[in-house]
């Protein structure tokens, strides 16, 4: 199951009892995935969704607000990219009332629909949360993938988005999110408007606001895993870099010592340099710290480095002759 769908299921665990909040939820849902059509029977509104679990939740709301029941249907026409889409049909008798109550018809008009959010529906924080929940369930998606194994490297970042053909609707969501100090941005992607959140803390705040607390915990756990994994990777990279430096330094030292030995012999070196040259040849893969442990020479790491620099300098002078 996807992260987005799992979070939506968690949001459905809490029923909306307050009528104003239920109306705000319905408005958010219809703005997000409502479909308005007109035929010989009149104006009809449906919800088109791949999230069929919303049906029972929505049916309870319609029953409470309008005393009617919805119907659910599916056909081959609603299978897109192997994703099955469902049509939740509203009784045509209540369609116009639903559209008016949800702020989808402009005041004083019968058939002039609006894409703007009716702020009269969301005067309080609770109604704003309900509207956001409806919008999230209606059109939110996420690329977040949780690690199944501790060693598994995730291929995605943190990303939640709302996609819509209606810029005014997303502008309204952006404004509501700002009221809760949640930062979002809007872009245009292939003629579709997209409001997105990429900051993990903002995403957690949104999920907590809408009641998906288990997803908040899962995301926090995922963030901790990734941070630990990144810390380990940084340490491994640092260790590898140090190993490479040690190997490189050791090779230069060995090459210099062998060159000196070929040209003038190690016996020609001062006694203190002979000691470290023999030590290095006998322990070619060891680091400077290990050489000090293996040696009977009373030297600091700085002192040992100084002697090797003198050996390298002697080898360079011999090559210049």
Secondary structure, 3 states (H helix, E strand, C coil): CCHHHHHHHHHCCCCCCCHHHHHHHHHHHHHHHEEEEEECCEEEEEEEECCCCHHHHHHHHHHHHHCCCCEEECCHHHEECCEECEEEECCHHHHHHHHHHCCCECCCCCCCECCCCCHHHCCCHHHHHHHHHHHHHHHEEECCCCCCCCCCCCCCCCCEEEEECCHHHHHHHHHHHHHCCCCCEEEEECCEEEEEECCHHHHHHHHHHCCCHHHHHHHHHHHHHHHHHHHHHHHHHHHHHHHHHHHHHHHHHHHHHHHHHHHCCHHHCCHHHHHHHHHHHHCCCCCHHHHHHHCCCCCCHHHHHHHHHHHHHHHHHHHHC
